[in-house]
């Protein structure tokens, strides 16, 4: 009888330990998953040792306005995207953001840009310009297909408009959490167009935006969002 009671006690203790271990394991996995999906914050944007994935330039929600501004939208916008990647030393995002590690992965924006239709891209209605805001940027990012991308921090340049009349391009510099597709913060920037040829003319603003981030915007954003 004593042996049976002893065996029963041992069995119950073993079951309790096993259940406790399973509960502990599940809690740990939940916390780990929670951490990986929510770890990216504004602070990580300004941490030079925290890597970032560069998604490229997204023209898929942009409008081009003004007389004499028509061109093959899908071709030119993707050629600008290619330029930002192929001449990375000139359009150096890592240097602008003071990042030690930048993963260049433009497949998403490449697909978006090559599917642009001229009828949706060009406009002669000025009210079509400057319609993007923080809420609409989040909606755009939420629709991104980021399956297969590493978890972590990403940045994408989302173009609002190319204005031939004012010779300006309006771009939202957008930082996001890849896992959750939640925008960490996004900032509207404006830069002058210029240069020989259509591609170079509309690519020039990105060169100046990189310079502006490096010289002043990075410091301004760091002060604004805290680090």
MIMIBA-48269 format. One record per residue (C-alpha): residue number from 1; residue in three letters; y, z, x. Coordinates in Angstrom, 3 decimals, padded with zeros to 6 digits, always signed. Example, Ala and Ser with C-alpha at 12.3 -4.5 7.8 and 13.67 -1.06 7.14 Angstrom:
# MIMIBA-48269
<nufi 1,ALA,<-004.500,+007.800,+012.300>>
<nufi 2,SER,<-001.060,+007.140,+013.670>>
This chain:
# MIMIBA-48269
<nufi 1,UNK,<+000.000,+000.000,+000.000>>
<nufi 2,UNK,<+002.352,+000.902,+002.807>>
<nufi 3,UNK,<+001.504,-002.357,+004.574>>
<nufi 4,UNK,<+002.302,-004.330,+001.429>>
<nufi 5,UNK,<+005.658,-002.582,+001.055>>
<nufi 6,UNK,<+006.405,-003.124,+004.725>>
<nufi 7,UNK,<+005.537,-006.841,+004.496>>
<nufi 8,UNK,<+007.654,-007.172,+001.363>>
<nufi 9,UNK,<+010.613,-005.527,+003.107>>
<nufi 10,UNK,<+010.261,-007.883,+006.089>>
<nufi 11,UNK,<+010.054,-010.902,+003.761>>
<nufi 12,UNK,<+013.152,-009.870,+001.805>>
<nufi 13,UNK,<+015.098,-009.240,+004.999>>
<nufi 14,UNK,<+014.091,-012.652,+006.368>>
<nufi 15,UNK,<+015.161,-014.366,+003.129>>
<nufi 16,UNK,<+018.515,-012.588,+003.177>>
<nufi 17,UNK,<+019.093,-013.580,+006.803>>
<nufi 18,UNK,<+018.164,-017.192,+006.060>>
<nufi 19,UNK,<+020.476,-017.330,+003.044>>
<nufi 20,UNK,<+023.268,-015.768,+005.061>>
<nufi 21,UNK,<+022.742,-018.323,+007.829>>
<nufi 22,UNK,<+022.806,-021.228,+005.348>>
<nufi 23,UNK,<+025.993,-019.870,+003.758>>
<nufi 24,UNK,<+027.601,-019.451,+007.181>>
<nufi 25,UNK,<+026.604,-022.976,+008.190>>
<nufi 26,UNK,<+027.983,-024.498,+004.977>>
<nufi 27,UNK,<+031.239,-022.589,+005.373>>
<nufi 28,UNK,<+031.575,-023.750,+008.972>>
<nufi 29,UNK,<+030.970,-027.386,+008.030>>
<nufi 30,UNK,<+033.488,-027.144,+005.213>>
<nufi 31,UNK,<+036.096,-025.675,+007.523>>
<nufi 32,UNK,<+035.396,-028.326,+010.150>>
<nufi 33,UNK,<+035.763,-031.126,+007.617>>
<nufi 34,UNK,<+038.907,-029.540,+006.252>>
<nufi 35,UNK,<+040.347,-029.295,+009.747>>
<nufi 36,UNK,<+039.560,-032.885,+010.662>>
<nufi 37,UNK,<+041.218,-034.227,+007.518>>
<nufi 38,UNK,<+044.309,-032.010,+007.557>>
<nufi 39,UNK,<+044.914,-031.355,+011.240>>
<nufi 40,UNK,<+047.441,-034.146,+011.686>>
<nufi 41,UNK,<+050.976,-032.889,+011.164>>
<nufi 42,UNK,<+054.496,-033.811,+012.254>>
<nufi 43,UNK,<+053.943,-031.627,+015.284>>
<nufi 44,UNK,<+051.182,-033.979,+016.449>>
<nufi 45,UNK,<+053.580,-036.936,+016.309>>
<nufi 46,UNK,<+055.690,-035.296,+018.996>>
<nufi 47,UNK,<+052.800,-034.000,+021.124>>
<nufi 48,UNK,<+052.467,-036.373,+024.083>>
<nufi 49,UNK,<+048.813,-035.405,+024.548>>
<nufi 50,UNK,<+047.857,-036.066,+020.920>>
<nufi 51,UNK,<+046.566,-039.682,+020.687>>
<nufi 52,UNK,<+047.837,-042.144,+018.102>>
<nufi 53,UNK,<+046.454,-045.345,+016.582>>
<nufi 54,UNK,<+048.950,-048.192,+016.326>>
<nufi 55,UNK,<+048.232,-050.255,+013.180>>
<nufi 56,UNK,<+050.873,-052.930,+013.810>>
<nufi 57,UNK,<+053.505,-054.486,+011.543>>
<nufi 58,UNK,<+052.901,-054.811,+007.799>>
<nufi 59,UNK,<+054.951,-057.574,+006.133>>
<nufi 60,UNK,<+052.872,-057.665,+002.939>>
<nufi 61,UNK,<+055.524,-055.876,+000.832>>
<nufi 62,UNK,<+058.540,-057.512,+002.475>>
<nufi 63,UNK,<+061.092,-059.888,+000.987>>
<nufi 64,UNK,<+062.987,-062.548,+002.928>>
<nufi 65,UNK,<+066.466,-063.286,+001.580>>
<nufi 66,UNK,<+069.150,-065.857,+002.306>>
<nufi 67,UNK,<+069.866,-069.554,+002.536>>
<nufi 68,UNK,<+067.963,-071.421,+005.219>>
<nufi 69,UNK,<+065.487,-068.597,+005.677>>
<nufi 70,UNK,<+062.293,-070.327,+004.501>>
<nufi 71,UNK,<+059.291,-070.734,+006.804>>
<nufi 72,UNK,<+055.508,-070.379,+006.635>>
<nufi 73,UNK,<+055.469,-066.654,+005.775>>
<nufi 74,UNK,<+051.823,-065.925,+006.582>>
<nufi 75,UNK,<+052.019,-067.791,+009.906>>
<nufi 76,UNK,<+055.306,-066.378,+011.178>>
<nufi 77,UNK,<+054.718,-062.776,+010.123>>
<nufi 78,UNK,<+051.316,-062.728,+011.786>>
<nufi 79,UNK,<+052.728,-064.377,+014.918>>
<nufi 80,UNK,<+055.266,-061.537,+015.112>>
<nufi 81,UNK,<+052.421,-059.051,+014.729>>
<nufi 82,UNK,<+050.515,-060.868,+017.487>>
<nufi 83,UNK,<+053.598,-060.717,+019.708>>
<nufi 84,UNK,<+053.850,-056.945,+019.291>>
<nufi 85,UNK,<+050.226,-056.648,+020.407>>
<nufi 86,UNK,<+050.040,-059.344,+023.106>>
<nufi 87,UNK,<+053.334,-058.371,+024.716>>
<nufi 88,UNK,<+052.792,-054.663,+024.318>>
<nufi 89,UNK,<+054.560,-053.803,+027.580>>
<nufi 90,UNK,<+057.735,-055.279,+026.091>>
<nufi 91,UNK,<+057.218,-053.673,+022.665>>
<nufi 92,UNK,<+055.893,-050.449,+024.168>>
<nufi 93,UNK,<+055.248,-047.977,+021.370>>
<nufi 94,UNK,<+053.600,-045.384,+023.614>>
<nufi 95,UNK,<+056.666,-045.247,+025.818>>
<nufi 96,UNK,<+058.967,-045.001,+022.799>>
<nufi 97,UNK,<+056.937,-042.148,+021.275>>
<nufi 98,UNK,<+056.212,-040.545,+024.657>>
<nufi 99,UNK,<+052.460,-040.820,+024.002>>
<nufi 100,UNK,<+049.885,-040.698,+026.794>>
<nufi 101,UNK,<+047.246,-042.441,+024.674>>
<nufi 102,UNK,<+047.737,-045.277,+022.139>>
<nufi 103,UNK,<+044.833,-047.023,+020.416>>
<nufi 104,UNK,<+045.986,-050.525,+019.427>>
<nufi 105,UNK,<+044.153,-051.651,+016.302>>
<nufi 106,UNK,<+045.912,-054.392,+014.326>>
<nufi 107,UNK,<+043.037,-055.662,+012.154>>
<nufi 108,UNK,<+044.469,-054.094,+008.995>>
<nufi 109,UNK,<+047.957,-055.611,+009.286>>
<nufi 110,UNK,<+046.539,-058.908,+010.512>>
<nufi 111,UNK,<+044.573,-059.294,+007.291>>
<nufi 112,UNK,<+047.521,-058.232,+005.129>>
<nufi 113,UNK,<+049.952,-060.630,+006.815>>
<nufi 114,UNK,<+047.686,-063.680,+006.783>>
<nufi 115,UNK,<+047.283,-063.275,+003.001>>
<nufi 116,UNK,<+051.042,-063.366,+002.288>>
<nufi 117,UNK,<+052.107,-066.058,-000.206>>
<nufi 118,UNK,<+055.474,-067.767,+000.180>>
<nufi 119,UNK,<+056.303,-067.406,-003.535>>
<nufi 120,UNK,<+056.036,-063.614,-003.261>>
<nufi 121,UNK,<+057.797,-063.395,+000.085>>
<nufi 122,UNK,<+061.016,-065.378,-000.350>>
<nufi 123,UNK,<+063.774,-064.446,-002.777>>
<nufi 124,UNK,<+067.325,-065.459,-003.631>>
<nufi 125,UNK,<+067.859,-062.279,-005.614>>
<nufi 126,UNK,<+069.566,-059.576,-003.572>>
<nufi 127,UNK,<+068.304,-056.899,-005.963>>
<nufi 128,UNK,<+064.799,-057.516,-004.585>>
<nufi 129,UNK,<+065.851,-055.960,-001.279>>
<nufi 130,UNK,<+065.672,-052.319,-000.175>>
<nufi 131,UNK,<+063.306,-051.296,-002.940>>
<nufi 132,UNK,<+060.971,-049.299,-000.719>>
<nufi 133,UNK,<+061.322,-045.523,-000.508>>
<nufi 134,UNK,<+059.134,-042.616,+000.563>>
<nufi 135,UNK,<+057.132,-042.672,-002.682>>
<nufi 136,UNK,<+056.425,-046.406,-002.521>>
<nufi 137,UNK,<+055.517,-046.166,+001.172>>
<nufi 138,UNK,<+052.876,-043.578,+000.238>>
<nufi 139,UNK,<+051.512,-045.925,-002.453>>
<nufi 140,UNK,<+051.269,-048.747,+000.088>>
<nufi 141,UNK,<+049.467,-046.577,+002.645>>
<nufi 142,UNK,<+047.096,-045.221,-000.029>>
<nufi 143,UNK,<+045.804,-048.762,-000.566>>
<nufi 144,UNK,<+045.031,-049.364,+003.122>>
<nufi 145,UNK,<+041.389,-049.975,+003.967>>
<nufi 146,UNK,<+040.908,-047.676,+006.952>>
<nufi 147,UNK,<+037.121,-047.458,+006.844>>
<nufi 148,UNK,<+035.745,-047.677,+010.359>>
<nufi 149,UNK,<+038.943,-046.320,+011.908>>
<nufi 150,UNK,<+038.768,-043.177,+014.013>>
<nufi 151,UNK,<+040.125,-040.031,+012.384>>
<nufi 152,UNK,<+043.486,-038.817,+013.543>>
<nufi 153,UNK,<+047.099,-039.894,+013.648>>
<nufi 154,UNK,<+048.373,-043.449,+013.057>>
<nufi 155,UNK,<+051.678,-045.299,+012.928>>
<nufi 156,UNK,<+052.550,-048.524,+011.130>>
<nufi 157,UNK,<+055.775,-050.500,+010.760>>
<nufi 158,UNK,<+056.221,-051.408,+007.072>>
<nufi 159,UNK,<+058.853,-054.103,+006.573>>
<nufi 160,UNK,<+061.146,-053.898,+003.548>>
<nufi 161,UNK,<+063.182,-057.039,+004.072>>
<nufi 162,UNK,<+064.405,-059.781,+006.375>>
<nufi 163,UNK,<+067.995,-060.549,+005.413>>
<nufi 164,UNK,<+069.347,-063.843,+006.762>>
<nufi 165,UNK,<+072.772,-063.182,+005.223>>
<nufi 166,UNK,<+073.357,-059.909,+007.087>>
<nufi 167,UNK,<+071.144,-060.950,+010.046>>
<nufi 168,UNK,<+069.197,-057.693,+009.678>>
<nufi 169,UNK,<+065.652,-056.487,+009.234>>
<nufi 170,UNK,<+064.801,-053.249,+007.433>>
<nufi 171,UNK,<+061.654,-051.467,+008.586>>
<nufi 172,UNK,<+060.035,-048.149,+007.657>>
<nufi 173,UNK,<+058.427,-046.462,+010.674>>
<nufi 174,UNK,<+055.523,-044.614,+009.080>>
<nufi 175,UNK,<+053.210,-041.923,+010.463>>
<nufi 176,UNK,<+050.019,-041.099,+008.599>>
<nufi 177,UNK,<+046.776,-039.152,+008.627>>
<nufi 178,UNK,<+043.995,-041.742,+008.875>>
<nufi 179,UNK,<+041.382,-039.593,+007.090>>
<nufi 180,UNK,<+043.470,-038.722,+004.031>>
<nufi 181,UNK,<+045.885,-041.697,+004.130>>
<nufi 182,UNK,<+048.639,-039.185,+003.550>>
<nufi 183,UNK,<+052.036,-040.082,+005.005>>
<nufi 184,UNK,<+053.171,-037.396,+007.439>>
<nufi 185,UNK,<+056.695,-038.776,+007.478>>
<nufi 186,UNK,<+058.401,-042.163,+007.232>>
<nufi 187,UNK,<+061.869,-043.216,+008.374>>
<nufi 188,UNK,<+063.948,-046.235,+007.404>>
<nufi 189,UNK,<+065.372,-048.198,+010.336>>
<nufi 190,UNK,<+067.644,-051.235,+010.476>>
<nufi 191,UNK,<+068.038,-053.656,+013.388>>
<nufi 192,UNK,<+069.745,-056.981,+014.029>>
<nufi 193,UNK,<+067.781,-060.227,+014.190>>
<nufi 194,UNK,<+068.414,-062.802,+016.899>>
<nufi 195,UNK,<+066.891,-065.170,+019.394>>
<nufi 196,UNK,<+065.631,-068.725,+019.758>>
<nufi 197,UNK,<+063.028,-069.852,+017.222>>
<nufi 198,UNK,<+062.031,-068.288,+013.906>>
<nufi 199,UNK,<+059.359,-065.980,+015.356>>
<nufi 200,UNK,<+061.621,-064.587,+018.085>>
<nufi 201,UNK,<+064.547,-064.317,+015.667>>
<nufi 202,UNK,<+062.669,-061.930,+013.371>>
<nufi 203,UNK,<+060.729,-060.241,+016.188>>
<nufi 204,UNK,<+063.894,-059.113,+017.971>>
<nufi 205,UNK,<+064.483,-056.176,+015.566>>
<nufi 206,UNK,<+061.173,-054.587,+016.618>>
<nufi 207,UNK,<+062.197,-054.688,+020.261>>
<nufi 208,UNK,<+065.454,-052.934,+019.373>>
<nufi 209,UNK,<+063.699,-050.419,+017.099>>
<nufi 210,UNK,<+061.398,-049.463,+019.994>>
<nufi 211,UNK,<+064.451,-048.995,+022.214>>
<nufi 212,UNK,<+066.194,-046.919,+019.551>>
<nufi 213,UNK,<+063.157,-044.683,+019.069>>
<nufi 214,UNK,<+062.991,-044.079,+022.806>>
<nufi 215,UNK,<+066.713,-043.477,+023.274>>
<nufi 216,UNK,<+067.634,-041.432,+020.207>>
<nufi 217,UNK,<+065.419,-041.594,+017.119>>
<nufi 218,UNK,<+062.487,-039.702,+018.644>>
<nufi 219,UNK,<+064.727,-036.754,+019.449>>
<nufi 220,UNK,<+066.394,-036.962,+016.026>>
<nufi 221,UNK,<+063.057,-037.022,+014.193>>
<nufi 222,UNK,<+061.722,-034.166,+016.286>>
<nufi 223,UNK,<+064.732,-032.055,+015.346>>
<nufi 224,UNK,<+064.448,-033.045,+011.681>>
<nufi 225,UNK,<+060.728,-032.474,+011.152>>
<nufi 226,UNK,<+060.200,-029.626,+013.589>>
<nufi 227,UNK,<+057.659,-029.436,+016.383>>
